[in-house]
Amino acid sequence: MIDLRNADAIQELKTLPNESVDLVVTDPPYRTISGGNKNEKWKSGWATSVLYRNDGKIFDNNNVNHLEWLQECYRVLKPNTHIYIMTNVLNLFELQSIAEKVGFKLHNLLVWEKNTCNANRWYMKNCEYTLFMRKGEAKTINNPSSKTVHQFNNPVGNKNHPTEKPIDLMKFYIENSSNENDIVLDPFMGSGSTGVACKELNRNFIGIELDEKYFNTARERIENTNTQIIKKGSLI
């Protein structure tokens, strides 16, 4: 089952039943740290970076109420399940605080070491962070030998999305915190890497994306992974 929705995440989450989801894996929109000042001479690297706008945003739809969507994710998750929230250092502590406020408990801070860097005068960024949290009692991951720092190649070149995540990274999280036929939710689906990973791992998937361009990209990628795709609220 693949259920894709071109809609506002918070409004769409409210339509999902209580305790109906087995896992949340998502990379929500958040504030960014600029790579540099456009009025300065230092332009090497960051002039072509996703941070070049220098306004704390990467996307037009960059503002989201973290309290609202986290409350809804807590509501729809089943007891004793996991949530993975990808973020940067600027938003890390705020997101952890809000997530704990709605009821989530921190399991661990995970670090994705990638093969590329975001240009920055205050140390170039070659990793991203993931808050690994739980609802309810602690549940052991499926592969307890997994390490908190993990290496997966970052998509480069003709990317589907400015902050596209590698499918193998998504599979790593999904395999550790769900089983076949479980329902995985990504309320900020982007170009659909989580959905592709779910298809390859035989998980059910609910993906929500507001931007029509990226929603259509996600539909196509997931469709090409396996069977045919149908519109919002329908199933593959």
C-alpha positions as CSV (number, residue, x, y, z in Angstrom):
1,M,0.0,0.0,0.0
2,I,1.3,3.4,-1.0
3,D,-0.7,6.5,-0.2
4,L,0.6,9.8,-1.5
5,R,-1.0,13.1,-0.7
6,N,-0.2,16.5,-2.3
7,A,-1.3,18.6,0.7
8,D,-0.4,20.5,3.8
9,A,1.2,18.2,6.2
10,I,-0.5,19.4,9.4
11,Q,-4.0,19.4,7.9
12,E,-3.5,16.0,6.3
13,L,-2.0,14.4,9.4
14,K,-5.3,15.3,11.2
15,T,-7.2,13.0,8.8
16,L,-5.2,9.9,9.9
17,P,-6.6,7.7,12.7
18,N,-5.1,7.5,16.1
19,E,-2.3,4.9,16.6
20,S,-2.4,3.8,13.0
21,V,1.3,4.2,12.0
22,D,4.2,2.0,12.9
23,L,7.1,4.4,12.1
24,V,7.8,8.0,11.2
25,V,10.9,8.9,9.1
26,T,11.1,12.5,8.0
27,D,13.2,15.5,7.1
28,P,11.1,18.5,8.0
29,P,11.7,22.0,6.7
30,Y,13.7,24.2,9.1
31,R,15.8,27.3,9.4
32,T,19.3,27.0,7.9
33,I,22.6,28.7,8.7
34,S,23.9,30.8,5.8
35,G,27.1,29.8,4.0
36,G,28.3,33.4,3.8
37,N,27.4,37.1,3.2
38,K,26.6,38.1,-0.3
39,N,28.3,41.4,0.2
40,E,31.6,39.8,1.1
41,K,34.4,38.7,-1.3
42,W,34.3,35.2,0.1
43,K,32.3,33.3,-2.5
44,S,34.2,30.1,-3.3
45,G,31.9,27.1,-2.8
46,W,28.9,28.7,-1.3
47,A,27.9,30.7,-4.4
48,T,26.3,27.5,-5.8
49,S,25.3,26.1,-2.4
50,V,21.6,25.5,-1.3
51,L,22.4,28.1,1.4
52,Y,23.2,30.9,-1.1
53,R,19.9,32.6,-0.5
54,N,21.3,33.6,2.8
55,D,17.9,34.1,4.3
56,G,17.6,31.0,6.5
57,K,15.4,29.3,4.0
58,I,16.0,26.7,1.2
59,F,12.4,26.4,0.0
60,D,9.5,28.7,-0.4
61,N,7.4,26.5,2.0
62,N,10.0,26.6,4.7
63,N,7.9,27.7,7.6
64,V,6.1,24.9,9.6
65,N,4.8,24.8,13.1
66,H,6.9,22.0,14.7
67,L,4.7,21.7,17.7
68,E,1.6,21.0,15.5
69,W,3.1,18.4,13.3
70,L,4.9,16.6,16.1
71,Q,1.7,16.5,18.1
72,E,0.0,14.9,15.2
73,C,2.8,12.4,14.6
74,Y,2.7,11.4,18.3
75,R,-1.1,10.9,18.0
76,V,-1.0,8.7,14.9
77,L,2.0,6.5,16.0
78,K,1.3,3.3,17.7
79,P,2.6,2.8,21.3
80,N,6.2,1.7,21.6
81,T,7.3,2.9,18.2
82,H,10.0,5.1,16.7
83,I,10.4,8.4,15.0
84,Y,13.4,9.7,13.1
85,I,13.7,13.5,12.7
86,M,16.4,14.8,10.4
87,T,17.7,18.2,11.2
88,N,20.7,20.6,11.4
89,V,22.6,22.0,14.4
90,L,20.6,25.2,14.4
91,N,17.3,23.4,15.0
92,L,18.5,20.3,16.9
93,F,17.8,21.4,20.4
94,E,14.6,23.2,19.7
95,L,13.2,20.1,17.8
96,Q,14.3,17.8,20.7
97,S,12.6,20.1,23.2
98,I,9.3,20.3,21.3
99,A,9.3,16.6,20.6
100,E,9.8,15.8,24.3
101,K,7.1,18.4,25.2
102,V,4.5,16.4,23.1
103,G,5.6,13.1,24.7
104,F,8.5,11.6,22.7
105,K,11.6,10.4,24.5
106,L,15.1,10.6,23.1
107,H,16.8,7.3,22.3
108,N,19.9,8.6,20.6
109,L,21.4,11.3,18.3
110,L,22.4,9.8,15.0
111,V,25.0,11.2,12.6
112,W,24.9,10.7,8.9
113,E,28.4,11.3,7.5
114,K,28.1,12.1,3.8
115,N,30.6,12.3,1.0
116,T,30.0,16.0,0.3
117,C,30.3,19.3,2.3
118,N,28.1,22.4,2.6
119,A,30.4,25.4,2.2
120,N,30.7,27.5,5.4
121,R,33.4,29.8,6.8
122,W,32.9,28.2,10.3
123,Y,33.8,24.6,9.3
124,M,32.2,23.0,6.3
125,K,29.4,20.7,7.1
126,N,30.0,17.1,6.0
127,C,27.3,15.5,8.2
128,E,23.6,15.7,9.2
129,Y,21.9,14.9,12.4
130,T,18.9,12.7,13.2
131,L,16.9,12.7,16.4
132,F,16.0,9.1,17.1
133,M,13.1,9.1,19.5
134,R,10.3,6.9,20.7
135,K,6.7,6.9,21.8
136,G,6.1,4.8,24.9
137,E,8.3,2.0,26.1
138,A,11.8,1.4,24.6
139,K,11.9,-1.0,21.7
140,T,15.2,-2.5,20.6
141,I,16.1,-1.8,17.0
142,N,16.3,-4.8,14.6
143,N,20.0,-4.6,14.3
144,P,21.5,-3.6,17.6
145,S,25.0,-3.6,16.2
146,S,24.2,-0.5,14.2
147,K,26.4,2.5,15.0
148,T,25.4,6.1,15.8
149,V,27.7,7.4,13.1
150,H,27.0,5.9,9.7
151,Q,28.3,6.6,6.2
152,F,26.1,6.8,3.1
153,N,26.9,8.6,-0.1
154,N,25.0,11.8,-0.6
155,P,23.2,12.1,-4.0
156,V,25.2,14.5,-6.2
157,G,24.8,15.9,-9.7
158,N,21.3,16.0,-11.2
159,K,19.4,15.7,-7.9
160,N,15.7,15.3,-7.6
161,H,15.6,17.7,-4.6
162,P,18.0,20.2,-3.1
163,T,18.1,18.2,0.2
164,E,17.5,14.8,-1.3
165,K,18.5,11.9,1.0
166,P,20.1,8.7,-0.1
167,I,17.7,5.8,-0.4
168,D,20.1,3.5,1.5
169,L,20.0,5.9,4.5
170,M,16.3,5.7,4.6
171,K,16.4,1.9,4.3
172,F,18.8,1.8,7.2
173,Y,16.4,3.6,9.5
174,I,13.3,1.8,8.2
175,E,14.9,-1.7,8.5
176,N,15.9,-1.0,12.0
177,S,12.6,0.2,13.3
178,S,9.9,-1.6,11.4
179,N,8.9,-4.9,9.8
180,E,7.5,-6.0,6.5
181,N,3.9,-4.7,5.9
182,D,4.2,-2.1,8.6
183,I,3.0,1.5,7.8
184,V,5.7,4.1,7.5
185,L,4.8,7.8,7.5
186,D,6.8,10.7,6.0
187,P,4.8,14.0,6.4
188,F,7.5,16.0,4.5
189,M,8.1,13.6,1.6
190,G,10.2,15.8,-0.7
191,S,11.2,13.8,-3.7
192,G,10.2,10.5,-2.2
193,S,13.3,8.8,-1.0
194,T,11.5,7.3,2.0
195,G,8.7,6.0,-0.2
196,V,11.2,4.4,-2.6
197,A,12.9,2.7,0.4
198,C,9.6,1.5,1.7
199,K,8.7,-0.1,-1.7
200,E,12.0,-1.9,-1.8
201,L,11.6,-3.1,1.7
202,N,7.9,-4.2,1.4
203,R,6.6,-1.6,3.8
204,N,3.4,0.3,3.4
205,F,3.9,4.0,3.0
206,I,2.0,7.3,3.6
207,G,3.8,10.3,2.1
208,I,2.7,13.9,2.3
209,E,4.2,16.8,0.3
210,L,2.9,20.3,-0.2
211,D,5.1,21.4,-3.2
212,E,3.4,20.1,-6.3
213,K,6.7,19.9,-8.2
214,Y,8.4,17.6,-5.7
215,F,5.2,15.7,-5.1
216,N,5.1,14.8,-8.8
217,T,8.8,13.9,-8.7
218,A,8.1,11.6,-5.7
219,R,5.2,10.0,-7.5
220,E,7.3,9.2,-10.6
221,R,10.2,7.8,-8.5
222,I,8.0,5.6,-6.5
223,E,6.0,4.5,-9.5
224,N,9.2,3.5,-11.3
225,T,10.3,1.5,-8.3
226,N,7.4,-0.9,-8.8
227,T,3.8,-1.0,-9.7
228,Q,1.4,1.8,-10.9
229,I,0.6,4.9,-8.9
230,I,-2.7,6.4,-8.1
231,K,-3.6,9.9,-6.7
232,K,-4.1,11.3,-3.2
233,G,-5.9,9.0,-0.8
234,S,-5.5,6.0,-3.2
235,L,-3.2,3.0,-3.2
236,I,-0.6,1.5,-5.4
